[in-house]
Amino acid sequence: MMRALRLLFLGLLAIVLIALALANRDIVTLRLLPAEAGSFLGYSWSVQMPLFLVIFAGVLIGLLIGFVWEWIREARLRRTASRATRKANKLEAEVKTLRHEKDGPKDDVLALLETPAR
């Protein structure tokens, strides 16, 4: 059921994106700087491409910026989880050590008697 819903959603998304691309096929000029600033600095980079490519590129760049932003924002949570995991492992090792020591003799005198003679 979920697979069918996912495929239906992806199909609808594809239809919308294709319709958007077909409606925005006009060629536009994409400039790095405004024309006045480019002529003042002596550098005016520009490229001509269909409008739908500009729209799709803007969406993809926005998604990438969002993913990087969230990854940086969650770094503190990953660091805290890593520290908690290390602490839990250390405490488990300590519990194993204490259980091993607990299994030994219960009395100091018995411990002296059980130690091998040299």
Buried (B, 14 or more C-beta within 10 A) or exposed (E): EEEEEEEEEEEEEEEEBEEEBEEBEEEBEEEEBEEEEBEEEEEBEEEEEBBBBBBBEEEEEEEEEEEEEEEEEEEEEEEEEEEEEEEEEEEEEEEEEEEEEEEEEEEEEEEEEEEEEE
